[in-house]
Amino acid sequence: MAEVRPDEISAILRKQLSGYESETDIYDVGTVLQVGDGIARVYGLSQVMMSELVEFPNDVYGMVLNLDEDSVGCVLFGESTKIKEGDTVKRTKRVASMPVGEEMLGRVITPLGLPVDGKGAINTEKFLPIERKALGVIQRQPVKEPLQTGIGAIDAMIPIGRGQRELIIGDRQTGKTAVAVDAIINQKYTHTEEAKELGIKPVYCIYVAIGQKSSTVAQVVAKLHEHGAMDYTTVIAATANEPTPLQFIAPYSGATLGEFFRDNGKHSLVVYDDLSKQAVAYRELSLLLRRPPGREAYPGDVFYLHSRLLERASKLNDDLGGGSLTALPIIETQQGDVSAYIPTNVISITDGQIYLESNLFNAGVRPAINVGISVSRVGGNAQIKAMKKVAGSLKLDLAQYRELEAFAKFGSDLDKATQKTLSKGARLVELLKQGQYAPVPIEKQVISIYLGTNGYLDNIAISDVKRFEKEVLEFFEVKNNKILGIIKKERQLSDSTIAEIRKIADEFIAVFK
Amino acid sequence: MTESKVSARYANSLLGSASDKGNLETVAKDMELVYSSIKSSGELSRTLSSPIVKAQVKTSILDEIFKKKISKETMDFLKFIVEKNRENLLESIVKKFLDLRDQKLGLVNVNVKSAVELGEDQKKKLKEKFEKLLNKIVRANFTIDPDVVGGFVAKVGDTVYDASLKNQLEILKKRFLKGGASLN
């Protein structure tokens, strides 16, 4: 039997602990006056900074949110039952921060950067504070690159640019998360070699789940895995059973990680799902910290809560690498009430919104986007020319259709022109329906919208529209792959391309039945 | 919160008037006596903060306890506080006053905890070291706490200078748990 000599052991011990020095430890302390409901009031800590991390006994950490005259209000990131009155609190002398790095991709983490997916420690090198100041005017440039979501209705009519903040708003069960997840899945294309050749930079995604069920988060992660989207995505999970302070800081963590990519000249997309839950978490904390309640019992600074978060979305100027951080905040409304406090706030902060409606959803229009009231205030500049060209008439046709929609039930009593508008509109609505987890590449979107707005669908039954679209795109792909390549490369529709598309479409219609 | 503001205001004005009159030392000494009496007698502080006991009674109680032991100025101050119905804050006012006086004189309290009684020489050295470090006059209080295991823990205000064996052992434990050191 092999023997281990004691001096060998002590040598190893000495070596491993070589960094260990016995020096006087100097730290600032305070005493817990009161604890409960995830809040602790601490006496002392006279030098403590706002939003500094403080260490409680039993490895519980807290964050300072209130600096009062003779006490400090902290929120706890752990169980408050582990802390009792009179416990000593230590300063850490650093503001709440999280580890960042590319190693985070493919992982599920807590808002403080600890892994929760059971795949072991994450070895990152850099730490960044969770709350950072948004960039100023000088460092930015206008949004000009498209961020394709792969959803036809959005890419055509409510385009999103890199560096934009586009709100996704709707009642429960209207497919808000589905839109965001589809957008993440569609970024897979940007990581391919082909995209690199075309000069499309990869987009790294961050999905922040706030106050959701753990099972829902697990489902999203599984779907992302299934579609190969997890390779470039980080999921930050602050589920409903997590302490409220974690739910409150989760979006800021997401923004910090996104900013890491942005500041390195890369592009990132952060989905905050959802900010109404974060506002509720913040309301809880504020009330427990005895801040005065305002409208709907939210504290006075909920607007700032969201504006400082969303202001961090940006497109850097070329001197700083031209990176971007696109934000897709999600807000859940109650019974379609968009005039509640939080929805109006976030609507006014963002650069546009995508409205999802439950009656559209139930009528089978999925994604249930109400294109009439959805807008994108800056994305139009970022649309590729080809899409801009075809989307113009699409918007017009759909607007006319909506105007006359109420008359649709009179059927054949209507005049010819009205009937034509109605039948075209109905076909376009059908064309924009799209399955979940099935993003469509931009060049295919261009072709199907071109065909839709140029009368190619007029003689096809509404029930056949989707089948027609599928088959015609297959026809383009299999038999005439060149044309798709041209649109992708040139990003615009020249007359010759249009002629080519028409020729192929006519060819296809002749055989379609 | 309002309490501390009120006490600070009373304490400040007493400090101001005492130093104007040049009898700060006497008043401070009196206040130390008052502080220790209130601290040691729960009955006294309970009586003072009780709303049932009339102000006159409180004044006469204070009079009887402190009359021969403290100066007239201090006595007047105590009576003034009772008159203003702030006697329930007396303890915090006195405490604040002593703190403010220390601040004014550049005094600082250093509480040193050690596992065993320190020798006179050690105490003196420690005191000198802190005086040099803080650039203030140090008033050192030494206590014994076996939990420290070895070395000492000195507390100055909110800052702790921890040179105890206990802390070192805890750091060592944390390091082991972190997985930085392995025996394989």
Interface residues (C-beta under 8 A of the other chain):
Chain A: I9 I12 L13 Q16 L17 G19 Y20 S22 T24 D25 I26 Y27 D28 V29 G30 G44 L45 S46 Q47 D68 E69 D70 S71
Chain B: M1 S4 K5 K155 G157 D158 T159 V160 Y161 D162 A163 N167 Q168 I171 L172 R175 G180 A181 S182 L183
